[in-house]
Amino acid sequence: MSQVPNEADKWFRHNLKYEFQDQSLLILALTHRSASSVNNERLEFLGDSILGFVIADLVFQLKPEMNEGDLTRLRAYLVQESTLHKIAVNIDLSDYILLGSGEKKSGVKFRASVLSDTIEALIGAVYLDRGYQQARKIIKRLFASLFASLPDLNQLKDSKTQLQELLQHGGNLLPTYTLEKIIGADHDQVFYVDCNIEKNDLKTTGKGSSRRNAEQQAAKDMLNKLNEKGC
């Protein structure tokens, strides 16, 4: 894996108008941990931090009328896993992720967590390759369509926030979230979390690729259940 496949290099240049000076950074960014002990996890860490800062800067400049809370909500929407997953799908990223032989037929490369992590790794790789300004340009290209059609702020409240506000409005105790189990290998884990509302004796169970995602799914199911009961 010392040399970047021509297809991956052409794909990145076509989709993001960028050519790596050090092409080993591209191959590293695309290398899943199932493929090698030398993989994209460190680049993911770096790219995550750069992405968060650049998006914060962009929304700050774009939305001068927003207060801190609204800016935080908008940034969270833009950098969340599901948003990065959509971006990855739009550029056919799954076709270029390098996996271990045991994972090539497992569907791992289509998982939202894997795709979003790889997007962050690519950002980290560009930063190391040519610096901050180039990384910023890549992020702006990746997010261009999202910035062109930002949703209403009320739509950006995640399910846990919506559930909390609904219960507080009704004078109820807040829900509790309990991690029930984690299944799967380290690089392919599925989390199961229960959401409980003691007063109503209601429980839902969510699952996701992280505890946070599982909590959000459980909260979403609880909102649907409360809606059905007319609460």
Phi, psi and omega in degrees: 000026182279345183237137181288129175301142181304324183297318181294319179297314179296320180300315183292319179295322181291315186279326187237007175053045183219135177241125181290136169287316176252096186290345176295335177291326177294314181295323178295319180296332181268358185270112177286153183294342176288343183270330186195153173289339172262101190223193189270009186295320179292321176295323177300315178303313181293313182297325178300316180293317180295316180301314181300318180292313183297316179297319177300317179295317182295316181290328176298317180287323186283329186238071182294342181276349186277144174276178184300318182297317180292321177297319179297318180295318181293317177298316180300321178297318186286330183258003182291161184302317183295325178292314178297325177299315179299318179298315181298319179295319182297333181254013176058040183298326184301334181291347189239000178287134181265119185243161172291159184301328181284348184252355187295333180251008186272347183086005181303322184294348178262355181293139181302320182295319180292316181294317180293321178297322181290323174303314180296321179296321178297320178296317177298322180294318178296320179300315179291330183286314185222006173098181188297314185298321177292321177297320178297318178298318179297317180297317180297322177292317180298323187258007186304312182292328179291318179292335180284343182215063180289139181285166175297145184301325180297334179281349184270354177290125181287169187298322179296319178294315179299317180294317180299314181295322179297315182290320179296321179299326180270005179074023182264161174291154180288154179290159175246145181242128183234125176286117183271316181194162173230127179238158177101166178291164185306323183269003183214050185277148172237126182259141177240123183231133175268139171249124183239137170242104189297317184299319181269358182054049181242146178215138172230158179234127178248154176228152181190176183281355174214164178299320180299315180296322178295320178297318180297320179293320178296319179294320178298316178295325179292320176300318179296319181294318178295323178296319178296328180274356180074025181277000000 
